[in-house]
Amino acid sequence: MNNLKNYTNEIFDIAGANGVDTGVGMDMFLANIRNYPDKRLPFCEGANDVDWNALKQDLADLESSKTEFSTFVRENYDEIVALRKAGKFDAVLQLADKWEAKNKN
C-alpha cells in the first residue's frame, strides 16, 4: 500500500512553492495526481520529479492515508523541517519509516 508519508518531501516542496501549509500542500499533491495530464485542470508546481501518471493507480491508498500523514507531520514537524534545511531528504523518509514502525505496534 502506498502512503503519503513516502511523498513528504514532495508535499513540503509543493507547499513551499505555493506559500501554503503542508495540509493544503497534501491536497495539492493529490489534486495533481487526479488532474494530470489534463492541461485544462489546475496543476500545482513545486514537485518536479514525480511520475504523476504512475501514481494514479495508488490514488485511493494515498487518499486513505491523509489522516496518518497529517499526524506524522504534526508530531515531527520541527525535525522534518530541520532535516530538509540540512538537505537530508532521505532522512525524512527514514523518519517516516521509524514513526510508522513505532505507531503500528
C-alpha positions as CSV (number, residue, x, y, z in Angstrom):
1,M,0.0,0.0,0.0
2,N,1.4,3.4,-1.0
3,N,1.3,6.1,1.7
4,L,1.6,9.9,1.6
5,K,4.5,9.7,4.1
6,N,6.5,8.3,1.1
7,Y,6.0,11.7,-0.5
8,T,6.6,14.0,2.5
9,N,9.4,15.9,0.7
10,E,7.3,16.4,-2.4
11,I,4.4,17.7,-0.4
12,F,6.6,20.1,1.5
13,D,8.0,21.3,-1.8
14,I,4.6,22.0,-3.2
15,A,3.5,23.7,0.0
16,G,6.6,25.9,0.0
17,A,6.4,26.8,-3.7
18,N,2.8,27.8,-3.3
19,G,3.0,29.6,0.0
20,V,0.6,27.2,1.8
21,D,0.8,24.9,4.8
22,T,1.5,21.2,4.5
23,G,-2.2,20.2,4.8
24,V,-3.0,22.3,1.7
25,G,0.2,21.0,0.1
26,M,-1.0,17.5,0.7
27,D,-4.4,18.3,-1.0
28,M,-2.5,19.9,-3.9
29,F,-0.3,16.8,-4.3
30,L,-3.4,14.6,-4.5
31,A,-5.1,17.1,-6.9
32,N,-2.0,16.9,-9.2
33,I,-2.4,13.1,-9.4
34,R,-6.1,13.4,-10.2
35,N,-5.7,16.2,-12.7
36,Y,-2.6,15.0,-14.6
37,P,-2.2,15.2,-17.6
38,D,-5.3,17.3,-18.4
39,K,-3.9,20.8,-19.1
40,R,-7.3,22.3,-18.6
41,L,-7.3,21.4,-14.9
42,P,-5.2,23.1,-12.2
43,F,-1.7,21.8,-11.6
44,C,0.3,22.9,-8.6
45,E,4.0,23.5,-9.1
46,G,6.8,22.5,-6.7
47,A,7.4,18.8,-7.0
48,N,9.2,18.3,-10.3
49,D,10.4,14.7,-10.2
50,V,7.1,12.9,-9.7
51,D,5.6,10.4,-12.1
52,W,2.0,11.7,-11.6
53,N,0.6,9.2,-14.1
54,A,2.1,6.2,-12.3
55,L,0.6,7.4,-9.0
56,K,-2.9,7.4,-10.4
57,Q,-3.2,3.6,-9.6
58,D,-2.3,4.4,-6.0
59,L,-4.7,7.3,-5.6
60,A,-7.2,5.5,-3.3
61,D,-4.4,4.3,-1.0
62,L,-2.8,7.8,-0.9
63,E,-6.1,9.5,-0.1
64,S,-6.8,7.0,2.7
65,S,-3.5,7.9,4.3
66,K,-4.3,11.6,4.7
67,T,-5.0,11.4,8.5
68,E,-1.9,9.3,9.1
69,F,0.2,11.8,7.1
70,S,-1.2,14.7,9.0
71,T,-0.5,13.1,12.3
72,F,3.1,12.2,11.3
73,V,3.8,15.8,10.2
74,R,2.2,17.3,13.3
75,E,4.3,15.1,15.6
76,N,7.5,15.5,13.7
77,Y,7.3,18.9,12.0
78,D,10.3,20.5,13.6
79,E,12.5,17.5,12.8
80,I,11.2,17.3,9.3
81,V,12.0,21.0,8.7
82,A,15.5,20.7,10.2
83,L,16.3,17.6,8.1
84,R,15.1,19.3,4.9
85,K,17.1,22.5,5.7
86,A,20.2,20.3,6.1
87,G,19.4,18.7,2.7
88,K,18.8,15.3,4.3
89,F,15.8,14.4,2.3
90,D,16.4,10.6,2.6
91,A,16.5,11.0,6.4
92,V,12.9,12.5,6.2
93,L,11.8,9.2,4.7
94,Q,13.7,7.2,7.3
95,L,12.0,9.3,10.0
96,A,8.6,8.4,8.4
97,D,9.6,4.7,8.4
98,K,10.6,4.8,12.1
99,W,7.5,6.7,13.1
100,E,5.3,4.2,11.3
101,A,7.1,1.2,12.9
102,K,6.6,2.8,16.3
103,N,2.9,3.6,15.8
104,K,1.9,0.3,14.2
105,N,2.7,-1.7,17.3
